[in-house]
Amino acid sequence: MSDTLLITPQRPGCIAIGQAGEISNFKTWIQSLVAALYRIYSCKVLHQDVKLNNILVDNDLLKIADFANGAIFPPNTDMETIYTQDPLSQVDLLGIGCIIYSIAAWTPYSYDYY
């Protein structure tokens, strides 16, 4: 597990800005992120805490961590209703966008709540 790194450029011990690597890695990471979240959502699971700190890199593969706030729905649940009515599913989408930005720009996405 020592080769698993957080994609958090501002934290010591994580992938540093100078170690960003090839753009092809970024494309692979973004595709991997979208594919992993698609798989999670297709299994009727909402992560509900998609953010940069919950994405791990292990041998150039992204891994999604921290499902503590997640929700698992029964197999017969109409997920379209959940996605359109649950604000946390929309927050997940915002989190995905912020992560994609952070990978593409190689800088953490920052915003002010106020």
Beta strands, then each sheet from edge to edge (+ up, - down):
strand 1: 4-6
strand 2: 45-46
strand 3: 55-58
strand 4: 61-64
strand 5: 71-72
sheet 1: 1+ 3- 4+
sheet 2: 2+ 5-
end
